[in-house]
Amino acid sequence: MNRKILFVCEGKNFLVSSMIKSLEDAQFEVLQVQPDLVEIQLIEKKPDIFIVYLEGDINSFEGTLKYLKKLVTEEGKDRVLYFIGTPIELSVAHEIVPKAVVTASFTRPVNMKDIILKLNNLIIDEDEYFGRKRILVVDDDGMMLRTMNNWLSGKYEVYMANSGINAISFLANNKADLILLDYEMPGASGLQVFEMFKSSENTKDIPVIFLTSKDDKDTVMKVLAAKPEKYLVKTMEKEELVRSIDNFFKGK
């Protein structure tokens, strides 16, 4: 991910100018545009970082927000989306773009140091990028796949499969350092897919962590009986889940 930012705002007032200057001082290249869908669509080489400064009538941002949502959730792309606005503006914007799709939201007045710190954490040199751990997320829920990609792609190389068959096809030609596997899937259940992984020479040594939406005793006992590396509950907060993945790799 490079240091180019698409900064979307209604106009260049003092606050916006100050934010852009702070970003440029931090060695980011900033392209400022209005929430004009046509103008944004015509940009040939779009940055992978989008910052939307919400102000005024949020309805004027609707088409742009829907388009940015499409870009951020596009499969195979590593893009991030930040919102800046008042609590009311952010609430309206999140009705158009779910929180799970938005990398971070900042309430005005915002501390630019916080934003720049988060941005710098996303910027990874190419050599380091290719040394990142590779995680395959297997889940039939498209929103869950996008959420995991959004949460983990800042640190890890994330791939997605919406079924066990697709996961097996992917692993036939690609490597993974970890599989995050939905325990409750229609058709071939997570447990059945897990058994397929462990019975294949190609995948038997790849560690598997189950993702489950249930944390009752019976479900937990069934999950643990399969002997995965561990399990994570889908309702975990982002920070807790990412920390669990980090700790897993640190323990290797």
Solvent accessible surface area in square Angstrom, and as a share of the most:
residue,aa,sasa,rsa
1,M,54,0.24
2,N,77,0.39
3,R,75,0.27
4,K,81,0.34
5,I,0,0.00
6,L,0,0.00
7,F,1,0.00
8,V,0,0.00
9,C,1,0.00
10,E,68,0.30
11,G,32,0.31
12,K,126,0.54
13,N,59,0.30
14,F,167,0.70
15,L,98,0.49
16,V,0,0.00
17,S,42,0.27
18,S,51,0.33
19,M,12,0.05
20,I,11,0.06
21,K,126,0.53
22,S,33,0.22
23,L,0,0.00
24,E,86,0.38
25,D,90,0.47
26,A,23,0.18
27,Q,133,0.59
28,F,7,0.03
29,E,106,0.47
30,V,25,0.14
31,L,77,0.38
32,Q,53,0.24
33,V,8,0.05
34,Q,100,0.44
35,P,19,0.12
36,D,64,0.33
37,L,62,0.31
38,V,97,0.56
39,E,75,0.34
40,I,0,0.00
41,Q,83,0.37
42,L,132,0.66
43,I,29,0.15
44,E,169,0.76
45,K,180,0.76
46,K,45,0.19
47,P,9,0.06
48,D,40,0.21
49,I,0,0.00
50,F,0,0.00
51,I,0,0.00
52,V,0,0.00
53,Y,1,0.01
54,L,0,0.00
55,E,57,0.25
56,G,57,0.55
57,D,87,0.45
58,I,13,0.07
59,N,109,0.56
60,S,53,0.34
61,F,0,0.00
62,E,64,0.29
63,G,33,0.32
64,T,2,0.01
65,L,0,0.00
66,K,110,0.47
67,Y,35,0.13
68,L,0,0.00
69,K,62,0.26
70,K,139,0.59
71,L,16,0.08
72,V,8,0.05
73,T,37,0.22
74,E,75,0.34
75,E,132,0.59
76,G,75,0.72
77,K,90,0.38
78,D,45,0.23
79,R,33,0.12
80,V,6,0.04
81,L,0,0.00
82,Y,3,0.01
83,F,0,0.00
84,I,1,0.00
85,G,0,0.00
86,T,42,0.24
87,P,90,0.57
88,I,136,0.69
89,E,20,0.09
90,L,14,0.07
91,S,63,0.40
92,V,51,0.29
93,A,0,0.00
94,H,30,0.13
95,E,143,0.64
96,I,33,0.17
97,V,0,0.00
98,P,41,0.26
99,K,148,0.63
100,A,26,0.20
101,V,3,0.02
102,V,10,0.06
103,T,23,0.13
104,A,19,0.15
105,S,47,0.30
106,F,22,0.09
107,T,69,0.40
108,R,48,0.17
109,P,138,0.87
110,V,31,0.18
111,N,80,0.41
112,M,27,0.12
113,K,161,0.68
114,D,69,0.36
115,I,0,0.00
116,I,29,0.15
117,L,112,0.56
118,K,91,0.38
119,L,0,0.00
120,N,62,0.32
121,N,103,0.53
122,L,24,0.12
123,I,35,0.18
124,I,24,0.12
125,D,104,0.54
126,E,123,0.55
127,D,129,0.67
128,E,106,0.47
129,Y,61,0.23
130,F,142,0.59
131,G,62,0.59
132,R,26,0.10
133,K,87,0.37
134,R,60,0.22
135,I,0,0.00
136,L,0,0.00
137,V,0,0.00
138,V,0,0.00
139,D,0,0.00
140,D,64,0.33
141,D,67,0.35
142,G,32,0.30
143,M,67,0.30
144,M,24,0.11
145,L,16,0.08
146,R,79,0.29
147,T,12,0.07
148,M,0,0.00
149,N,23,0.12
150,N,18,0.09
151,W,51,0.18
152,L,0,0.00
153,S,11,0.07
154,G,21,0.20
155,K,108,0.46
156,Y,17,0.07
157,E,19,0.09
158,V,22,0.13
159,Y,59,0.23
160,M,41,0.18
161,A,7,0.05
162,N,83,0.43
163,S,38,0.25
164,G,4,0.04
165,I,115,0.58
166,N,71,0.36
167,A,0,0.00
168,I,64,0.32
169,S,65,0.42
170,F,43,0.18
171,L,5,0.03
172,A,67,0.52
173,N,133,0.68
174,N,56,0.29
175,K,164,0.70
176,A,13,0.10
177,D,53,0.27
178,L,0,0.00
179,I,0,0.00
180,L,0,0.00
181,L,0,0.00
182,D,1,0.01
183,Y,28,0.11
184,E,61,0.27
185,M,17,0.07
186,P,100,0.63
187,G,80,0.77
188,A,37,0.29
189,S,35,0.22
190,G,0,0.00
191,L,61,0.31
192,Q,92,0.41
193,V,0,0.00
194,F,11,0.05
195,E,96,0.43
196,M,71,0.32
197,F,0,0.00
198,K,76,0.32
199,S,96,0.62
200,S,40,0.26
201,E,140,0.63
202,N,92,0.47
203,T,6,0.03
204,K,79,0.34
205,D,117,0.61
206,I,21,0.11
207,P,22,0.14
208,V,1,0.01
209,I,0,0.00
210,F,0,0.00
211,L,0,0.00
212,T,1,0.00
213,S,63,0.40
214,K,107,0.45
215,D,100,0.52
216,D,69,0.36
217,K,159,0.68
218,D,100,0.52
219,T,15,0.09
220,V,24,0.14
221,M,112,0.50
222,K,129,0.54
223,V,0,0.00
224,L,84,0.42
225,A,78,0.60
226,A,23,0.18
227,K,171,0.72
228,P,19,0.12
229,E,85,0.38
230,K,67,0.28
231,Y,60,0.23
232,L,6,0.03
233,V,24,0.14
234,K,43,0.18
235,T,111,0.64
236,M,30,0.13
237,E,122,0.55
238,K,58,0.25
239,E,115,0.52
240,E,77,0.34
241,L,0,0.00
242,V,18,0.11
243,R,130,0.47
244,S,16,0.11
245,I,0,0.00
246,D,21,0.11
247,N,79,0.41
248,F,22,0.09
249,F,26,0.11
250,K,158,0.67
251,G,69,0.67
252,K,145,0.62
